[in-house]
Amino acid sequence: MIKVIGEGPAVLALHGAATIEGHEWARGLADRFRVYLPFHPGFGESGPAPHICGMQDVIMHYLRLVAALGLDRPHLVGHSMGGWMAAEIAVVAGERFARLVLNAPAGLNHPDYPSTDVSKLAPPDVPHYLAHRTEIAARYFPGGALAPPAEQFIAARQREGEALSNIRKAHGMGHPNLRRWLSRIPNDTLIVWGDRDRVALPGQAGIWAREIPNARIHIVPGVGHFAMQEDPACVTAIGDFLAG
């Protein structure tokens, strides 16, 4: 399942390890770009995907999707797990894309910057980790203004948790050799990170930027893992970079 909004050069935007926050953020790009917003196999409005047994299956899925859509060197944007996903796509097929944006990407698992496994947090604590201003993340959780009914929210998280487990089967939330591969990324790359991120620590930004040849860093002050939701200027900065 894929949603499409806006007009202009194509952008393929990959969501994180859940679809809690939705795609509303992408309206900030839709005045300049045609934004393709797929749901990963087994996530959101996509159908079941029991065949997925690692990130490589998802990478093949998206390379086939780009071909099926007939997209000619779209920009590639990924948040959190979607950032890890986008990075691996660029490693193996970067020449098929234009610019690359990695927003607080997962995947490196650097021992100096341990990530938080949100699935192991007590449910009331999760919004505190996703946003520096907790009320921003709380909007998407039961009782919040942008949340579905509690039963629907819980069912979606259970379903997406199973799909995430399939992706993590091979190597967990990352790949032990990912850092070695990043030098193969040919794309101009923007590394975006909220300086208050408690899920993926912002100190990792320098590692990504050092390993990717044509990378620069954009640190967003005063926001957490949901940087695009907390500060719309973050989306504007991404659009400016893509417009190049």
C-alpha positions as CSV (number, residue, x, y, z in Angstrom):
1,M,0.0,0.0,0.0
2,I,1.3,3.4,-0.9
3,K,0.0,7.0,-0.6
4,V,1.1,9.7,-3.0
5,I,0.8,13.5,-2.4
6,G,2.1,16.6,-4.1
7,E,3.6,17.5,-7.5
8,G,7.2,17.9,-8.6
9,P,10.3,15.7,-8.5
10,A,9.7,12.3,-6.9
11,V,10.6,11.6,-3.3
12,L,10.4,8.1,-1.9
13,A,9.9,8.4,1.9
14,L,10.3,5.4,4.2
15,H,8.8,5.4,7.7
16,G,10.3,4.0,10.9
17,A,9.6,0.8,12.9
18,A,5.9,1.8,13.4
19,T,3.3,4.0,11.8
20,I,2.2,5.8,15.0
21,E,2.9,9.3,13.7
22,G,1.4,8.8,10.2
23,H,2.4,10.8,7.1
24,E,1.1,14.3,7.9
25,W,4.6,15.6,8.0
26,A,5.0,15.0,4.3
27,R,2.6,17.9,3.5
28,G,5.6,20.1,4.2
29,L,7.2,18.7,1.0
30,A,4.2,18.4,-1.2
31,D,4.3,21.9,-2.4
32,R,7.6,21.1,-4.2
33,F,7.7,17.4,-4.6
34,R,5.6,14.4,-5.5
35,V,6.0,12.3,-2.3
36,Y,5.5,8.5,-2.4
37,L,4.7,7.2,1.1
38,P,4.7,3.4,1.1
39,F,3.9,1.3,4.1
40,H,6.5,-1.4,4.6
41,P,5.3,-5.0,4.1
42,G,3.2,-6.0,7.1
43,F,3.0,-2.4,8.4
44,G,0.1,0.1,8.4
45,E,-2.2,-0.5,5.5
46,S,0.0,-3.0,3.7
47,G,-1.0,-6.7,3.7
48,P,0.7,-9.5,5.6
49,A,4.3,-10.3,4.7
50,P,5.3,-13.6,6.3
51,H,8.0,-14.1,3.7
52,I,10.1,-11.3,5.2
53,C,13.1,-12.7,7.1
54,G,15.5,-9.8,7.2
55,M,16.2,-6.2,5.9
56,Q,17.4,-7.6,2.6
57,D,13.9,-8.7,1.7
58,V,12.6,-5.2,2.3
59,I,15.4,-3.7,0.2
60,M,14.5,-5.9,-2.7
61,H,10.8,-5.0,-2.2
62,Y,11.6,-1.3,-2.6
63,L,13.9,-1.6,-5.5
64,R,11.1,-3.5,-7.3
65,L,8.6,-0.9,-6.2
66,V,10.7,1.9,-7.7
67,A,10.9,0.0,-11.0
68,A,7.2,-0.8,-11.0
69,L,6.3,2.9,-10.4
70,G,8.7,3.9,-13.2
71,L,10.5,6.4,-11.0
72,D,13.6,7.9,-12.6
73,R,16.2,8.6,-9.8
74,P,13.8,9.7,-7.1
75,H,15.1,11.3,-3.9
76,L,15.2,8.9,-1.0
77,V,14.2,9.8,2.5
78,G,14.2,7.5,5.6
79,H,13.4,8.0,9.2
80,S,14.8,5.8,12.0
81,M,14.4,2.2,10.8
82,G,13.5,3.7,7.4
83,G,16.8,5.6,7.5
84,W,18.7,2.3,8.0
85,M,16.6,0.9,5.2
86,A,17.4,3.9,2.9
87,A,21.1,3.6,3.7
88,E,21.2,0.0,2.7
89,I,19.2,0.7,-0.5
90,A,21.8,3.4,-1.4
91,V,24.7,1.1,-0.6
92,V,23.5,-1.4,-3.2
93,A,21.7,0.8,-5.7
94,G,22.5,4.4,-5.0
95,E,22.9,5.3,-8.6
96,R,19.1,4.7,-9.0
97,F,18.4,7.6,-6.7
98,A,19.1,11.3,-6.6
99,R,19.7,12.8,-3.1
100,L,19.5,10.9,0.2
101,V,18.2,12.0,3.6
102,L,18.7,9.9,6.7
103,N,16.7,11.2,9.6
104,A,18.0,9.7,12.9
105,P,18.8,6.4,11.1
106,A,18.9,3.2,13.0
107,G,21.2,0.3,12.0
108,L,24.8,1.1,13.2
109,N,24.4,-0.1,16.8
110,H,27.6,1.7,17.8
111,P,28.6,0.7,21.3
112,D,29.3,4.3,22.3
113,Y,25.8,5.4,21.3
114,P,23.3,2.7,22.4
115,S,19.9,3.0,21.0
116,T,16.7,2.6,23.1
117,D,14.5,-0.4,22.3
118,V,11.2,1.3,22.4
119,S,9.3,-2.0,22.5
120,K,10.9,-2.7,26.0
121,L,9.6,0.6,27.5
122,A,6.5,0.8,29.7
123,P,3.7,2.2,27.4
124,P,3.3,5.4,29.4
125,D,7.0,6.2,28.9
126,V,7.1,5.8,25.1
127,P,6.0,9.4,24.3
128,H,8.7,10.8,26.6
129,Y,11.3,9.0,24.4
130,L,9.8,9.9,21.0
131,A,9.6,13.7,21.5
132,H,11.4,16.2,23.6
133,R,8.0,17.9,24.1
134,T,6.1,14.9,25.2
135,E,2.7,16.4,24.3
136,I,3.7,16.3,20.6
137,A,4.1,12.5,20.7
138,A,1.2,12.0,23.0
139,R,-1.2,13.2,20.3
140,Y,-0.7,9.9,18.5
141,F,-1.3,7.6,21.5
142,P,-4.7,6.5,22.9
143,G,-6.5,9.6,24.3
144,G,-4.5,11.9,22.0
145,A,-6.2,14.2,19.4
146,L,-4.6,12.3,16.5
147,A,-4.9,8.8,17.8
148,P,-7.3,6.0,16.7
149,P,-9.5,4.2,19.3
150,A,-7.4,2.3,21.8
151,E,-8.3,-1.1,20.5
152,Q,-7.3,-0.2,17.0
153,F,-4.1,1.3,18.2
154,I,-3.1,-1.8,20.2
155,A,-4.0,-4.1,17.3
156,A,-1.9,-2.1,14.9
157,R,1.1,-2.1,17.3
158,Q,0.8,-5.9,17.7
159,R,0.7,-6.5,14.0
160,E,3.6,-4.1,13.3
161,G,5.6,-5.7,16.1
162,E,5.3,-9.0,14.3
163,A,6.4,-7.5,11.0
164,L,9.3,-5.8,12.8
165,S,10.4,-9.1,14.4
166,N,10.6,-10.6,10.9
167,I,12.9,-7.8,9.7
168,R,15.1,-8.2,12.8
169,K,15.4,-12.0,12.4
170,A,18.7,-11.9,10.6
171,H,20.8,-9.4,12.6
172,G,18.5,-7.5,15.0
173,M,18.0,-3.8,14.5
174,G,20.9,-3.2,12.2
175,H,23.7,-5.1,10.4
176,P,27.2,-5.7,11.9
177,N,28.8,-4.7,8.7
178,L,26.7,-1.6,7.8
179,R,29.4,0.9,8.7
180,R,31.9,-0.9,6.4
181,W,29.4,-0.5,3.5
182,L,28.5,3.2,3.8
183,S,31.5,4.4,1.7
184,R,29.7,2.9,-1.3
185,I,26.9,5.4,-1.1
186,P,27.4,7.8,-4.0
187,N,24.5,10.2,-3.2
188,D,24.7,13.7,-1.8
189,T,23.4,12.9,1.7
190,L,21.9,14.9,4.5
191,I,22.0,13.5,8.1
192,V,19.2,15.0,10.2
193,W,19.1,14.6,14.0
194,G,17.2,16.1,16.9
195,D,19.7,17.1,19.5
196,R,17.4,15.8,22.3
197,D,16.8,12.4,20.7
198,R,16.5,9.7,23.3
199,V,15.8,6.8,21.0
200,A,18.8,7.2,18.6
201,L,21.5,9.3,20.2
202,P,22.6,12.3,18.1
203,G,26.3,11.6,18.7
204,Q,26.0,9.0,15.9
205,A,25.5,11.7,13.3
206,G,29.2,12.3,13.0
207,I,29.9,8.6,12.4
208,W,27.4,8.5,9.5
209,A,28.8,11.7,8.0
210,R,32.4,10.5,8.2
211,E,31.6,7.2,6.5
212,I,29.4,8.5,3.7
213,P,31.6,10.4,1.2
214,N,29.2,13.2,0.3
215,A,27.4,13.8,3.6
216,R,26.6,16.8,5.7
217,I,24.9,17.1,9.1
218,H,21.8,19.1,10.1
219,I,21.2,19.1,13.8
220,V,17.7,20.3,14.9
221,P,17.8,22.0,18.3
222,G,15.3,21.3,21.0
223,V,13.6,18.3,19.4
224,G,13.7,14.5,19.9
225,H,13.2,11.5,17.7
226,F,10.0,12.9,16.1
227,A,12.0,15.9,14.9
228,M,9.7,16.5,11.8
229,Q,6.6,16.5,14.0
230,E,8.1,18.7,16.7
231,D,9.6,21.4,14.4
232,P,8.1,21.8,10.8
233,A,11.3,23.8,9.9
234,C,13.0,20.4,9.9
235,V,10.9,19.4,6.9
236,T,11.6,22.7,5.2
237,A,15.3,22.1,5.6
238,I,14.9,18.6,4.1
239,G,13.0,20.1,1.2
240,D,15.7,22.8,0.6
241,F,18.4,20.1,0.6
242,L,16.4,18.0,-1.9
243,A,15.8,21.0,-4.1
244,G,19.6,21.4,-4.0
